[in-house]
Amino acid sequence: MVRVTATLPTLRDIERAEARIRRFIPPTPLEHSTRLSEELGKDVRLKLEVFHPIRVFKIRGALNRLQTLGDSALRLGVITASSGNHGFAVAYVSRLLGVKATVCVPVNANTQKVDAILEQGAEVIQAGSGYDETYTHAREVASKRGLTFIPAFDDPEIIAGQGTCGLEMARQAPDMDSAVVAIGGGGLISGISIALKESVRGVKVFGAETFAIPSMQESLKAGRRVSVTPQKTIADGMQASTPGELTFEACRRNLDGIDLVSDEEIEDAIFDLLVKARVLAEPAGASPLAAARGPLNGKVGEKVVLVISGGNISASLLSSVLRKRAT
């Protein structure tokens, strides 16, 4: 039996989250891609989370979570651990709300994402070689300073905030039969899957995860949360070596499958999204296209939405992708 000590958000919780965040951000576009549809032999639509002010979906969860904190917690300040995007979101939202923020990042974090966090006025602490070590350090700092820790994914309000993306998808493409979403810690796919399964009859939700860190896939196979040893990957937004308690439960209940993708396949998808759809995507954001081209191609339906979750790609990686593939 799977035991969950916290409670997954419901569709009503996601609707409440939408009411909180809507005064700050509008819905993001969902667009049909003619060239990708021709290539995959399906009606391919792109949910463009790159249109957020910070170019990534993480703003949804951060906006919802911080607005549910009490005044005393906000006065003391918040802290989080992040490989980049979640920290950027917490820093951005904290500035909007007038809250002091501290962000712990791995020592090898994307320097452009670190600069973006600093631009929002947050304190940055570099600690740990990967997300898990950074998370441990951030928790220690939170305890010492009396700060409120903002989880990156395993939190009901974070999941509810990310689930607002699914509500928008259901309204924008009510005839969709499947969706493909990247999995890092699992907050986005958890929220989207809850919203879609409750709103679109018969819809299937699939995950894209890296061969380097297939923690959710391995956990679902085992029927319990397991840790994997992270391998090197360009997908800095997909580095959780252990699924969260809540995100594992949401994926266990709602996912119809997970496909693993390689760095090379992700690079191909980054290039093709730029050339064929005029969308700049970071590795995690491009992974649904990479997965839809692989084994998922025979599983997703004829009307598929690929969630392009973020566009904060480093200049060096983009340059490398273009040099290798632009001929």
C-alpha positions in Angstrom: 0.0 0.0 0.0 1.2 3.5 -0.9 1.1 5.9 2.0 1.0 9.6 1.4 1.3 11.9 4.4 0.3 15.1 2.5 -2.7 15.4 0.3 -2.7 15.8 -3.5 -4.5 18.9 -4.7 -7.9 18.5 -6.3 -9.3 20.1 -9.4 -11.0 22.7 -7.1 -7.6 23.5 -5.5 -6.2 24.1 -9.0 -9.1 26.4 -9.8 -8.4 28.3 -6.6 -4.7 28.6 -7.6 -5.7 29.9 -11.0 -7.8 32.7 -9.3 -4.7 33.7 -7.3 -2.2 33.8 -10.1 -4.4 35.3 -12.8 -3.9 38.9 -11.7 -0.2 38.5 -12.3 0.0 36.4 -15.4 -2.3 35.6 -18.4 -2.8 32.2 -20.0 0.0 31.1 -22.2 -0.6 30.3 -25.9 -1.4 26.9 -27.4 -0.5 26.7 -31.0 -0.8 24.2 -33.8 2.6 23.3 -35.5 2.1 22.5 -39.2 5.6 21.2 -39.8 5.8 19.1 -36.7 2.3 17.7 -37.4 3.5 16.7 -40.9 6.6 15.0 -39.5 4.8 13.1 -36.7 1.7 12.3 -38.7 -0.5 13.8 -36.0 -2.1 17.1 -35.1 0.7 18.5 -32.9 0.0 21.5 -30.7 2.5 23.3 -28.5 1.6 24.7 -25.1 4.1 27.6 -25.0 5.2 28.1 -21.4 8.1 30.1 -22.8 5.7 33.1 -22.9 5.8 33.7 -19.2 7.7 36.8 -17.9 10.4 34.4 -16.7 10.1 32.1 -19.8 9.3 29.0 -17.7 6.2 27.4 -16.1 7.7 27.6 -12.6 6.2 31.0 -12.0 2.8 29.3 -11.6 3.7 27.3 -8.6 5.7 30.0 -7.0 2.9 32.6 -7.3 0.4 30.2 -5.8 2.7 29.0 -2.9 3.8 32.4 -1.8 0.3 33.8 -1.8 -0.8 31.1 0.6 1.9 32.0 3.2 0.9 33.9 6.3 2.2 37.5 6.9 4.7 36.4 9.5 6.3 33.9 7.2 6.5 36.5 4.4 8.1 39.0 6.8 10.8 36.5 7.8 11.6 35.7 4.2 11.7 32.5 2.1 14.4 30.2 0.8 14.5 27.5 -1.8 16.7 25.0 -3.6 16.8 24.9 -7.3 18.9 24.0 -10.4 17.8 27.3 -11.8 14.2 27.8 -13.0 12.4 27.3 -9.7 14.8 29.6 -7.9 14.3 32.2 -10.7 10.5 31.9 -10.2 10.7 32.3 -6.4 13.0 35.3 -6.7 10.8 36.9 -9.3 7.6 36.4 -7.3 9.3 37.5 -4.1 10.2 40.7 -5.7 6.6 41.2 -6.9 5.3 40.6 -3.4 8.0 42.5 -1.5 9.5 39.4 0.2 13.2 38.7 0.9 14.3 35.6 -1.0 17.4 33.3 -0.7 18.1 30.7 -3.4 20.5 27.8 -3.1 21.8 26.4 -6.4 24.3 23.7 -7.3 27.9 24.9 -7.8 27.6 23.9 -11.5 24.3 25.7 -12.1 23.5 27.4 -15.4 25.3 30.8 -15.0 22.6 32.6 -17.0 19.9 31.3 -14.6 22.0 32.3 -11.6 22.4 35.8 -13.1 18.6 36.0 -13.6 18.0 35.1 -10.0 20.5 37.8 -8.9 18.7 40.4 -11.1 15.6 39.8 -9.0 17.4 40.9 -5.9 17.6 37.5 -4.3 20.6 36.2 -2.3 22.2 33.2 -4.0 24.1 30.5 -2.2 26.0 28.0 -4.3 26.3 24.6 -2.6 26.2 20.9 -3.7 27.1 19.1 -6.9 23.5 18.4 -7.7 19.9 19.2 -6.7 19.7 16.7 -3.8 22.8 18.1 -2.0 21.7 21.7 -2.7 18.3 20.8 -1.2 19.9 19.5 2.0 22.0 22.6 2.4 19.0 24.9 1.8 17.0 23.1 4.5 19.9 23.6 6.9 20.0 27.3 6.1 16.2 27.6 6.5 16.4 26.1 10.0 19.3 28.3 11.1 17.8 31.6 9.8 14.1 30.8 10.5 13.1 31.1 6.8 10.2 29.5 5.1 11.3 26.8 2.7 9.6 26.7 -0.7 9.7 23.2 -2.2 10.4 22.9 -5.9 7.8 20.3 -6.6 6.7 18.1 -3.7 4.1 20.5 -2.2 0.3 20.6 -2.7 0.2 24.4 -3.5 3.2 24.1 -5.9 1.5 21.3 -7.7 -1.8 23.1 -7.8 -0.1 26.2 -9.3 1.5 24.1 -12.0 -1.8 22.4 -12.6 -3.2 25.7 -13.9 -1.3 25.0 -17.1 -3.5 21.9 -17.5 -6.7 23.9 -16.9 -5.7 26.2 -19.7 -4.9 23.3 -22.0 -8.3 21.8 -21.4 -10.0 25.0 -22.5 -7.7 25.7 -25.4 -7.8 22.1 -26.8 -10.9 20.4 -25.5 -10.6 17.8 -28.3 -7.0 16.8 -27.4 -6.5 13.0 -26.8 -3.0 13.1 -25.3 -0.4 15.3 -23.7 3.4 14.9 -23.2 5.1 16.6 -20.3 8.7 16.7 -19.1 9.4 15.1 -15.7 12.1 16.5 -13.4 10.7 16.4 -9.9 7.3 15.8 -11.3 5.4 18.9 -10.1 4.3 20.1 -13.6 3.1 16.7 -14.8 1.4 16.0 -11.5 -0.6 19.2 -11.7 -1.4 18.9 -15.4 -2.4 15.3 -15.1 -4.9 16.0 -12.2 -6.4 18.9 -14.2 -6.6 17.1 -17.5 -8.0 13.8 -16.1 -10.8 15.7 -14.4 -11.5 18.0 -17.4 -11.0 16.1 -20.7 -12.8 12.8 -21.2 -10.4 9.9 -22.2 -7.3 12.0 -22.3 -3.9 10.3 -21.8 -0.9 11.9 -20.2 2.6 10.8 -20.9 5.9 11.8 -19.3 9.3 12.5 -20.9 12.3 11.7 -18.7 16.0 11.4 -19.4 18.0 8.2 -19.6 20.5 9.9 -17.3 18.0 10.3 -14.4 15.0 8.0 -14.9 13.8 8.2 -11.2 10.1 8.4 -11.9 10.1 5.6 -14.4 12.1 3.3 -12.0 9.9 4.3 -9.1 6.7 3.4 -11.0 8.2 0.1 -12.1 9.1 -0.7 -8.4 5.7 0.5 -7.1 7.5 2.7 -4.6 9.8 5.7 -4.6 13.4 4.8 -5.4 16.5 6.8 -5.9 18.8 6.6 -9.0 22.4 7.6 -9.4 22.4 10.7 -11.6 24.4 10.7 -14.8 25.5 13.7 -16.7 22.9 15.4 -18.8 22.3 18.7 -20.5 18.8 18.8 -19.0 19.4 20.8 -15.9 15.7 21.1 -15.2 15.3 17.3 -15.0 17.8 16.3 -12.2 15.7 15.0 -9.3 17.2 11.6 -8.5 14.2 10.7 -6.2 10.6 11.6 -6.9 8.6 13.5 -4.4 6.0 11.7 -2.2 3.1 13.6 -3.7 4.5 13.7 -7.3 5.1 9.9 -7.3 1.5 9.3 -6.1 0.1 11.7 -8.7 2.1 10.0 -11.5 1.1 6.5 -10.2 -2.5 7.4 -10.4 -2.6 9.4 -13.6 0.2 8.6 -16.1 -0.3 6.5 -19.1 3.4 6.0 -19.7 6.9 7.4 -19.6 9.5 7.5 -22.4 13.2 8.1 -21.9 15.2 10.5 -24.1 18.9 11.0 -24.6 20.8 14.2 -24.7 21.3 13.8 -28.4 17.5 13.4 -29.0 16.9 16.5 -26.8 19.4 18.5 -28.9 17.6 17.5 -32.1 14.3 18.6 -30.6 15.8 21.9 -29.5 17.0 22.6 -33.0 13.8 21.5 -34.7 11.6 23.5 -32.4 13.6 26.6 -33.3 13.7 25.9 -37.0 10.3 24.3 -37.6 8.2 26.0 -34.9 10.2 29.2 -34.2 10.2 28.4 -30.5 13.3 28.6 -28.4 13.2 25.8 -25.8 15.6 24.7 -23.1 16.4 20.9 -22.8 13.5 20.1 -20.5 11.1 22.1 -22.6 12.2 20.2 -25.8 12.0 16.7 -24.2 8.3 16.2 -25.0 9.0 16.5 -28.7 12.0 14.1 -28.4 9.7 11.6 -26.6 6.9 12.0 -29.1 9.3 11.0 -31.8 10.4 7.9 -30.0 8.4 5.0 -28.6 5.6 7.4 -27.5 4.8 8.0 -31.2 2.8 4.8 -31.3 1.1 5.5 -28.0 -0.1 9.1 -28.2 -3.3 9.8 -30.1 -4.0 11.8 -33.2 -4.4 15.2 -31.4 -1.4 15.6 -29.1 -0.2 18.6 -27.0 3.5 18.9 -26.2 4.1 21.1 -23.2 7.1 23.3 -24.0 7.8 24.0 -20.4 10.6 26.6 -20.6 13.0 28.5 -22.8 15.9 29.4 -20.5 18.6 27.7 -22.5 22.2 28.7 -21.9 24.0 30.6 -24.8 26.8 28.0 -24.8 24.4 25.1 -25.2 22.4 26.8 -27.9 25.5 27.7 -29.7 26.7 24.1 -29.5 23.4 22.7 -30.8 23.4 25.2 -33.7 27.0 24.4 -34.7 26.4 20.7 -34.8 23.0 20.7 -36.6 22.9 23.8 -38.8 24.1 22.9 -42.2 
